[in-house]
Structure formats: structure tokens, C-alpha cells
């Protein structure tokens, strides 16, 4: 019974291996899988025989640029792994937002970025306050350093939650989107 082994490598290395196995030495390997099996068996034989003698600087004398190629391939593989992690984090982030799970730090950032209306405007109507002080979710998002979608979701929740009292919102036909502000002392 045979088992499958999965290897993650960077695009450059994969392309190099594929070209070597299927174009340059198609008669000997024909596929990347056969090339890898051959390389692993050869390495096992070399290790059993004692392998190549290391030079004084710690490198091996198999190939002139072998160590540099290994380092470059390692850097490329690390880059690919980081891209994969970044992709997974973006998916987690998007899932959290789409399911309404907004981190507390986003609420704090949005709350801190709200324009504030202090004393002296208690009797002013909301239209006047919204025109003078109110900002859109996009403007607040830019100040908070988050996406507009995160800010919009957080603002709606902040407006309706008792914990963050004083968050006001107004939407009229003349505005391109709801305007938000924080009334201090409410």
C-alpha cells in the first residue's frame, strides 16, 4: 500500500522542478513526483555513504551555488507560506464581519474616531448637527484605520447599544449616507 506525501513549495521552485522533470529530462523522470522520488532516494544513498565532504566554511561542495539556491528557495517558500497565512487571515476577517462578529477593538476605534458635539447644542435640531458635525462611515473608517464595512457595522451597533450612549445618527435625502456623531454628556 502506498501513501501520499504533500509538499508545499513556492511557485518559482514548482515551475523549476516541473520544467526540469517534464521538459529537460522527460525521458528520465516525466513528472515532478518521479523527480522527487529519485532525488530523495539519491539523498538517502549519499547520506548512507557519508555524503559529500563539507568545506571549511560550512557549505557543501556538491554544487557551486547549491547553498545560495537553497537559501533563495527557503526564502521563496517562506514567502509562499506567509501569503497563505495572510489569505487565511483575510478569510477569517471577512467571515467575522459577514457574521456580525466585530472585535471589541473595532468598536473602540470607531467610538474614538466619532466627531463629538459638546455643550451648547442641546436645543439644536438633528439636521443642523448632522450637517455641521456628522460624518459618514467612510470618513470615520479612515480616521479609525479600518475598512468602511467594519465601521458601518460597528456604527449601527454603537447607535443602538446602551453601553455606548450618545452615538447619534441621521439620514436625510440630501446626504449620500447616514451621518454619525457623538453627543458628549448624554
C-alpha positions in Angstrom: 0.0 0.0 0.0 1.4 3.4 -0.9 0.8 6.7 0.8 0.7 10.2 -0.5 3.1 12.9 0.7 2.2 16.5 0.2 4.9 19.2 -0.2 4.3 22.9 -0.2 6.8 24.9 -2.3 6.9 28.4 -3.9 5.7 29.0 -7.4 9.2 29.5 -8.7 10.5 26.3 -7.3 7.5 24.3 -8.5 8.0 25.8 -12.0 11.7 25.0 -12.0 11.0 21.4 -10.9 8.3 20.9 -13.4 10.4 22.2 -16.3 13.3 20.0 -15.2 11.2 16.9 -14.9 8.8 17.2 -17.8 10.8 19.2 -20.4 14.5 18.9 -19.8 14.6 15.3 -18.6 11.2 14.0 -19.6 12.7 10.7 -20.7 14.3 10.1 -17.2 11.5 11.5 -15.0 8.4 12.6 -16.8 6.8 14.1 -13.8 7.6 16.1 -10.7 6.6 13.1 -8.5 9.2 10.9 -10.1 11.9 13.6 -9.9 11.2 14.0 -6.2 11.3 10.2 -5.6 14.6 10.0 -7.5 16.1 12.9 -5.5 15.0 11.5 -2.2 16.4 8.1 -2.9 19.7 9.6 -4.2 20.0 11.7 -1.0 19.4 8.6 1.2 22.2 6.8 -0.7 24.5 9.8 -0.3 23.8 10.0 3.4 24.4 6.3 3.8 27.8 6.6 2.0 28.8 9.6 4.2 27.7 12.3 1.8 29.9 15.0 0.3 32.7 16.4 2.5 31.8 19.8 4.0 34.2 22.6 3.1 35.8 24.8 5.8 33.2 27.5 5.6 30.3 25.1 6.4 28.9 24.8 2.9 28.9 21.6 0.9 30.8 21.0 -2.3 28.0 19.3 -4.3 27.1 22.4 -6.4 28.9 25.7 -6.6 25.7 27.6 -5.9 23.9 24.9 -4.0 23.7 26.8 -0.7 22.6 30.0 -2.3 19.9 28.2 -4.2 18.8 26.5 -1.0 18.6 29.9 0.8 16.8 31.5 -2.1 14.3 28.6 -2.2 13.8 28.8 1.5 13.1 32.5 1.3 10.6 31.8 -1.5 8.9 29.1 0.4 8.6 31.3 3.5 7.1 34.0 1.3 4.6 31.5 0.0 3.7 30.3 3.5 3.2 33.9 4.6 0.9 34.6 1.6 -1.1 31.5 2.6 -1.4 32.7 6.2 -2.3 36.2 5.0 -5.1 34.7 2.8 -6.4 32.6 5.7 -6.4 35.7 8.0 -8.3 37.7 5.4 -10.9 34.9 5.1 -11.3 34.8 8.9 -11.6 38.6 9.0 -14.2 38.6 6.2 -16.1 35.7 7.9 -16.2 37.6 11.2 -17.5 40.7 9.5 -20.1 38.9 7.4 -21.4 37.1 10.5 -21.5 40.3 12.6 -18.7 39.2 14.9 -16.9 42.5 15.2 -13.9 42.6 17.6 -14.1 44.9 20.6 -11.0 46.8 19.3 -13.0 47.9 16.2 -15.8 49.3 18.4 -13.2 51.2 20.4 -11.5 52.6 17.3 -14.8 53.7 15.8 -16.1 55.2 19.0 -12.8 57.1 19.4 -13.0 58.4 15.8 -16.5 59.8 16.1 -16.8 63.6 15.8 -18.0 65.0 19.1 -20.7 67.5 19.8 -20.2 69.2 23.2 -22.2 71.6 25.3 -24.2 74.4 23.7 -26.0 72.3 21.0 -28.6 70.7 23.3 -31.5 72.5 21.7 -30.3 72.4 18.0 -32.2 70.1 15.7 -30.5 66.9 14.4 -30.4 68.2 10.8 -28.2 71.1 11.8 -26.0 69.0 14.0 -25.6 66.3 11.3 -24.7 69.0 8.7 -22.1 70.7 10.9 -20.6 67.7 12.8 -21.8 64.5 11.3 -19.5 62.2 9.3 -20.1 59.2 7.1 -19.0 55.7 7.9 -16.2 56.1 5.3 -14.8 59.2 6.9 -14.9 57.6 10.3 -13.3 54.4 9.0 -10.4 56.4 7.5 -9.8 58.1 10.9 -10.0 54.8 12.7 -7.8 53.0 10.2 -10.3 50.2 9.4 -12.5 49.3 6.4 -15.7 51.2 5.7 -17.7 47.9 6.0 -16.3 47.4 9.6 -17.0 51.0 10.5 -20.6 50.9 9.1 -21.4 47.7 11.0 -19.9 49.0 14.2 -21.6 52.4 13.9 -25.1 50.8 13.6 -24.4 48.6 16.6 -23.0 51.5 18.6 -26.0 53.7 17.8 -28.4 51.0 19.2 -26.4 49.8 22.2 -26.8 51.3 25.7 -23.1 50.8 26.6 -22.0 53.4 24.1 -24.6 56.1 24.8 -24.6 59.3 22.9 -23.9 57.9 19.5 -26.3 59.7 17.2 -27.2 59.0 13.6 -29.2 60.8 11.0 -30.0 60.0 7.3 -31.8 62.5 5.1 -32.2 62.7 1.3 -29.5 65.3 0.9 -26.8 63.1 2.4 -25.0 60.4 0.5 -25.1 58.2 3.6 -26.0 58.3 7.3 -24.1 60.8 9.3 -22.8 59.9 12.8 -21.6 61.9 15.7 -21.1 61.6 19.5 -23.1 63.9 21.8 -21.0 64.3 24.9 -22.9 64.4 28.2 -25.8 62.3 27.1 
